[in-house]
């Protein structure tokens, strides 16, 4: 039986790298990032895992991110509604790195498909990054908000 690699298009792959780089430049400090395809939906969504969701709330994080991305521009290949912000406490992302033995910073895209993720409601994932959780959500939120204000004031 041949192994099938399920992946995103080149345009989405490159757009994901670019969006992750832009969020890093903004101080967003995503502990996880990549594309996932839910079992039931079948469409790819770009996700960023951040503990700021738990400390600041999803609306605050999304509003700040969209304010910044209006200025630095969302890369072609990703639509704003395809960006999914995730708490590291969310069941299907909690401890995903350890569960699936994902390297913290894969050398190349890390592709996941099969029963381990399907039981989480995910058909396939393509990961750019998956680090262990840190306890700096408050610091990250302050730095991120400051960078967004800088952009808006410029």
C-alpha positions in Angstrom: 0.0 0.0 0.0 1.4 3.4 -1.1 1.6 6.3 1.4 -0.3 9.3 0.2 0.9 12.7 1.1 -2.0 15.2 1.4 -0.7 18.7 1.0 -1.7 22.2 0.1 -1.1 24.0 -3.2 2.2 25.8 -3.8 0.3 29.1 -3.5 -1.1 28.2 -0.1 2.2 26.8 1.1 4.1 30.0 0.2 1.3 32.2 1.5 1.4 30.3 4.9 5.1 30.8 5.2 4.7 34.5 4.4 1.8 35.0 6.9 3.8 33.2 9.6 6.8 35.4 8.9 4.6 38.6 9.0 3.0 37.5 12.3 6.5 36.8 13.8 7.6 40.3 12.7 4.5 41.6 14.6 5.5 39.8 17.8 2.5 37.5 17.6 4.8 34.6 18.5 2.6 31.7 17.4 3.5 28.5 19.1 1.9 26.5 16.2 1.1 27.3 12.6 0.0 25.5 9.5 -3.0 24.4 7.5 -5.6 21.9 8.5 -8.5 20.3 6.7 -11.4 19.3 9.0 -13.0 15.9 8.3 -16.4 17.3 7.7 -15.6 20.5 5.8 -13.0 19.5 3.3 -11.5 23.0 2.9 -8.1 24.1 4.1 -7.8 26.6 6.9 -4.7 28.3 8.1 -4.3 28.2 11.9 -2.2 30.0 14.4 -1.9 28.6 17.9 -1.5 31.3 20.6 -2.0 31.4 24.3 -3.2 35.0 23.8 -6.6 33.5 23.0 -6.8 32.4 26.7 -5.4 35.5 28.2 -7.0 38.2 26.0 -9.9 36.4 24.3 -10.3 35.4 20.6 -12.0 38.7 19.5 -9.2 40.9 20.9 -6.5 38.7 19.2 -8.4 38.5 15.9 -9.1 42.3 15.9 -5.5 43.1 16.6 -4.2 40.7 13.9 -6.7 42.0 11.3 -5.8 45.6 12.1 -2.1 44.8 11.5 -2.7 42.7 8.4 -4.7 45.5 6.8 -1.5 47.5 6.8 1.2 44.8 6.1 -1.2 42.9 3.8 -2.4 39.3 4.0 -0.5 37.3 1.4 -2.3 36.2 -1.7 -3.4 32.6 -1.2 -5.0 33.2 2.2 -8.4 34.9 2.8 -9.1 36.6 6.2 -11.9 34.1 6.9 -9.5 31.2 6.4 -7.3 32.3 9.3 -8.3 30.3 12.4 -6.9 31.4 15.8 -6.5 28.5 18.2 -6.0 28.2 21.9 -3.3 25.7 22.9 -6.0 24.4 25.2 -8.3 23.5 22.4 -8.8 19.8 22.4 -7.7 19.0 18.9 -4.5 21.1 19.2 -3.7 20.4 22.9 -0.4 18.5 23.1 -0.5 17.8 19.3 3.3 18.0 19.0 3.9 15.3 21.6 1.0 13.1 20.4 2.2 13.1 16.8 5.9 13.4 17.5 6.1 16.6 15.5 9.5 18.4 15.5 9.4 21.9 17.0 10.6 23.5 13.7 10.3 20.9 10.9 13.0 21.1 8.3 10.3 21.1 5.7 6.5 21.0 5.9 5.4 18.3 8.3 2.4 16.4 6.8 -0.1 14.5 9.0 -2.9 12.3 7.8 -4.5 9.3 9.3 -6.3 7.9 12.3 -4.3 9.9 14.9 -5.7 13.2 13.6 -9.0 11.9 12.3 -10.0 11.0 15.8 -9.5 14.8 16.5 -11.9 15.7 13.6 -9.0 16.6 11.3 -8.6 15.0 7.9 -5.1 16.3 7.2 -2.6 18.9 8.5 0.5 20.6 7.1 2.6 22.1 9.9 5.1 24.9 9.7 5.7 25.0 13.5 4.5 23.3 16.7 6.3 24.4 19.8 5.5 23.5 23.4 3.3 26.1 25.2 5.0 29.0 27.0 3.8 31.0 29.9 4.4 34.4 28.3 0.9 35.1 26.9 0.6 38.4 28.8 4.0 39.6 27.7 3.3 38.5 24.1 0.0 40.3 24.1 1.6 43.6 25.3 4.4 43.4 22.7 1.9 42.4 19.9 -0.5 45.3 20.8 2.5 47.7 20.9 3.6 46.6 17.4 0.1 47.0 16.0 -0.2 50.5 17.5 3.2 51.4 15.9 1.9 50.2 12.5 -1.4 52.1 12.9 0.4 55.3 13.9 2.9 55.2 11.1 
